[in-house]
Amino acid sequence: MISIRDMSFEYPDSGFSLRAGKLDIDSGQTAAIIGPSGSGKTTLLHIAAGILLPITGTVRVSDTQISHQNDAVRRAFRIANIGLIFQEFELLEYLTVRQNILLPYRINPALKLNASVRNQAAALADATDISETLDRRPDRLSQGQRQRVAICRALVTGPKIILADEPTGNLDPQISRTIVQVLLEQAARRDATVLMVTHDHSLLDRFDRIIDLEDLQ
């Protein structure tokens, strides 16, 4: 589902570099990326999402070699095929919860918003216990509720790949475990692959596989 070969990446004039000789993540697998701060965990996630391009090597997601596509193609592929969950949630404050969940359908013309999709959004909100918040705006939500909105938004298109960048970084330990439980349960229902960056080693027992970034160098 995700395959990286002989990949190298550098930020210009920063001294930072990242390399990964071989990384394969199977369809339906859940994997956590760990490593020291500044080691490149978020960078690797962004490369897998096609947000960043490697200098050398190949990155294949599903059957698409995204490392050889232009920005417009990568963006369209990402919105249609990958669910992204950010540490800072990235919710739009002027939209309601319902509108935030359905946002991918507003920004990608290839995705068609219809009654079935609206029902799916409502079902996700119910499954993640935020259905009563659908008409609220994010400033009226708790941190845990905001993260559940981000999870629903990532899942609403039915992606086969979910990439999560420290999604529990701003949450207390009890809420963190609940959020990860919700994410993995919803992903399992859709047989989705999950790749999540985390600093919280107490969550690692929830994943099929642990990837230490230092082992890829």
CORJOGI-V669009 format. One record per residue. PHI is phi in radians with two decimals (none if undefined). PSI is psi in radians with two decimals (none if undefined). NEAR is the number of other C-alpha atoms within 8 Angstrom. Layout:
((PHI,PSI,NEAR) (PHI,PSI,NEAR))
This chain:
((none,-0.75,12) (-2.19,2.20,13) (-2.38,2.13,11) (-2.11,2.31,14) (-2.32,2.27,11) (0.84,0.78,11) (-1.55,2.38,16) (-2.37,2.59,12) (-2.59,2.49,11) (-2.47,2.49,11) (-1.55,2.22,8) (-0.96,2.35,5) (1.03,0.43,4) (-1.94,-0.35,6) (1.43,-0.08,7) (-1.52,2.38,6) (-2.50,2.65,8) (-2.38,2.36,12) (-2.35,2.54,10) (-2.55,1.95,12) (-1.21,-0.78,10) (-2.70,2.23,10) (-2.54,2.13,10) (-2.20,2.27,8) (-2.13,2.11,10) (-1.34,2.79,8) (-1.06,2.30,10) (1.41,-0.04,10) (-1.42,2.57,11) (-1.94,2.22,11) (-2.35,2.45,13) (-1.94,2.34,13) (-1.73,2.22,13) (-2.17,2.86,12) (2.76,2.87,10) (-1.09,2.76,5) (-1.03,2.38,5) (1.43,0.08,5) (-1.43,-0.25,9) (1.97,0.33,9) (-1.08,-0.86,12) (-1.14,-0.67,8) (-1.04,-0.77,8) (-1.08,-0.71,9) (-1.10,-0.73,13) (-1.19,-0.55,10) (-1.20,-0.73,12) (-1.12,-0.53,10) (-1.47,-0.17,10) (1.38,0.22,12) (-1.28,-0.69,9) (-2.00,2.63,8) (-1.89,2.38,8) (-1.24,2.74,12) (-1.30,-0.74,8) (-2.33,2.86,8) (1.61,-3.10,10) (-2.26,2.57,12) (-2.26,2.04,14) (-2.02,2.24,13) (-2.14,2.17,11) (0.96,-2.14,6) (-1.86,0.28,6) (-1.97,2.22,6) (-1.51,1.52,10) (-1.23,-0.35,10) (-1.21,-0.16,10) (-2.03,0.32,6) (-1.88,2.70,8) (-1.34,3.01,6) (-1.07,-0.73,6) (-1.13,-0.72,6) (-1.17,-0.75,8) (-1.11,-0.70,12) (-1.13,-0.79,10) (-1.11,-0.73,9) (-1.09,-0.74,9) (-1.10,-0.82,11) (-1.13,-0.65,10) (-1.42,-0.43,11) (-2.15,-0.31,11) (-2.14,2.30,14) (-1.67,2.08,14) (-1.84,2.31,8) (-2.15,2.13,13) (-1.77,2.67,11) (-1.05,-0.65,11) (-1.64,0.22,6) (1.28,-0.76,10) (1.02,0.70,6) (-1.44,2.60,8) (-1.58,2.06,7) (-1.17,-0.41,8) (-1.54,-0.03,5) (-1.81,2.67,10) (-1.29,2.97,12) (-1.01,-0.80,13) (-1.02,-0.79,11) (-1.17,-0.63,8) (-1.14,-0.74,12) (-1.08,-0.68,14) (-1.53,0.06,12) (-0.94,-0.70,9) (-0.95,-0.52,11) (-1.36,-0.26,10) (-1.55,-0.41,8) (-1.90,-0.09,6) (-2.23,1.90,10) (-1.11,-0.27,7) (-1.29,-0.34,5) (-1.66,2.25,8) (-1.80,2.05,6) (-1.47,2.08,8) (-2.47,-3.05,6) (-1.09,-0.63,6) (-1.11,-0.72,6) (-1.16,-0.73,9) (-1.07,-0.70,10) (-1.14,-0.66,8) (-1.10,-0.74,9) (-1.07,-0.75,13) (-1.14,-0.67,10) (-1.15,-0.69,8) (-1.13,-0.75,10) (-1.07,-0.69,13) (-1.17,-0.76,9) (-1.14,-0.52,7) (-1.74,0.15,10) (1.12,0.72,7) (-2.24,0.33,12) (-1.08,-0.50,9) (-1.31,-0.14,6) (-1.79,0.04,8) (-1.00,-0.53,10) (-1.75,0.13,8) (-1.55,2.85,9) (-1.72,2.76,11) (-0.97,-0.51,12) (-1.19,-0.14,5) (-1.82,0.24,6) (-1.93,2.68,11) (-1.33,2.94,6) (-1.05,-0.74,8) (-1.11,-0.70,10) (-1.15,-0.70,9) (-1.07,-0.70,12) (-1.17,-0.61,11) (-1.15,-0.62,11) (-1.08,-0.77,13) (-1.09,-0.66,14) (-1.14,-0.78,10) (-1.06,-0.76,13) (-1.06,-0.69,14) (-1.20,-0.49,14) (-1.68,-0.29,12) (-1.11,-0.48,13) (-1.46,-0.02,10) (1.21,0.72,7) (-1.19,2.62,13) (-1.54,-0.14,12) (-2.32,2.27,12) (-2.13,2.16,16) (-2.00,2.12,13) (-2.17,2.16,14) (-1.78,1.67,12) (0.81,0.96,11) (-1.18,-0.22,14) (-1.89,0.21,11) (-1.05,-0.47,8) (-1.83,0.24,8) (-2.01,2.70,9) (-1.31,2.85,7) (-0.98,-0.72,6) (-1.15,-0.78,6) (-1.16,-0.61,9) (-1.02,-0.82,10) (-1.14,-0.66,9) (-1.13,-0.76,8) (-1.10,-0.78,12) (-1.13,-0.67,11) (-1.05,-0.80,9) (-1.08,-0.81,9) (-1.04,-0.84,9) (-1.22,-0.62,10) (-1.13,-0.79,8) (-1.16,-0.66,9) (-1.14,-0.71,13) (-1.11,-0.64,9) (-1.10,-0.44,7) (-1.87,0.10,8) (0.93,0.73,9) (-1.59,2.59,14) (-1.44,2.38,15) (-2.14,2.23,14) (-2.18,2.02,13) (-2.23,2.29,11) (-1.47,2.33,14) (-2.64,2.58,13) (-1.72,-0.20,8) (-1.58,1.71,6) (-1.23,-0.23,6) (-1.24,-0.23,5) (-1.62,-0.15,9) (-1.16,-0.45,9) (-1.18,-0.18,6) (-1.47,-0.16,7) (-1.89,2.65,10) (-1.19,-0.53,8) (-2.61,2.51,8) (-2.00,2.26,10) (-1.99,1.94,9) (-1.52,2.08,9) (-1.02,-0.56,12) (-1.15,-0.44,7) (-1.32,-0.29,6) (-1.51,-0.30,10) (-1.20,none,8))
